[in-house]
Amino acid sequence: MKSFIKFFILFFIVFDFTSCLDDNNSDPHYFFYDEPAIVELLSDSSIVQTAYGKFCVSSLKNEDLQTNDILWSSFTVEKKDENKVQMPDNQFYYKANNFRYDKIDSAKVIIPANTQEFESYLTDDYKVEIDRAVLYKTYVDSLLFFGFEHGSSAANFEYELVLNPTIESSNGHPTLYIRAKASSRTHDKHIFAFEMTDFVDYYKRTFPRKDTIQFNLKYYVETKNDKDVYREFLSNPLSWHLK
């Protein structure tokens, strides 16, 4: 299953490959492709948490994983009673079959105390140009997932997401900046997760009467005439309806 929104340089496309696990669907077979999953329990029958619930994955027991690891996964689920497994928490979960994954990295969103501190972050070593930025609609808890493309695909990258505490746009919403730097880490997928809990708390304090979290996103594309250039997501402001 994959339901995501890609925000490209010149356009955005909405994809909807499959329906979610609902009781009204007569087809018991579900295909999940490029979905984030969090390792919740590692045992002979492990548990992963996804945007569509928790699943049992037996094939993870001998892998080099730890609890809370973030995975970019593909798998299938057959929604039949005989495909449910009772786990140590006494809950029943469907088995996830043909489970394949890549481990991905994450970082906490940065909330500067003031504009001066924010501007200091824009002078750090996160200076790799980002050619394309993708925000996936699927999220788990307060983790948002991004995909990035760079002119050079040979290197690995780390990313940071920094809030500008000063409202800078005419639409009245806060703006977050995405930046990248080269990394020695071995992850070969340019998928990255940002832990947004601190931003959610900040937003609720700053905009207490708003139920939907709305924000603008920009990402670093180049330095031109000694000035850093950032590109806005065309769909700004983005709306995030937390469950």
Salt bridges, closest charged atoms under 4 A:
ASP23 OD1 - LYS79 NZ 2.63
ASP27 OD1 - HIS29 ND1 3.47
ASP34 OD2 - LYS2 NZ 3.15
GLU40 OE2 - LYS54 NZ 3.02
ASP69 OD2 - LYS103 NZ 3.77
GLU78 OE2 - HIS29 NE2 3.57
GLU78 OE2 - LYS80 NZ 2.92
ASP105 OD2 - ARG185 NH1 2.68
ASP105 OD2 - HIS187 ND1 3.29
ASP124 OD1 - ARG179 NH2 2.64
ASP125 OD2 - LYS181 NZ 3.57
GLU149 OE2 - ARG132 NH1 3.59
GLU158 OE2 - ARG185 NE 3.73
GLU160 OE2 - ARG179 NE 2.94
GLU168 OE2 - LYS218 NZ 2.76
ASP198 OD2 - LYS108 NZ 3.40
ASP228 OD2 - LYS127 NZ 2.32
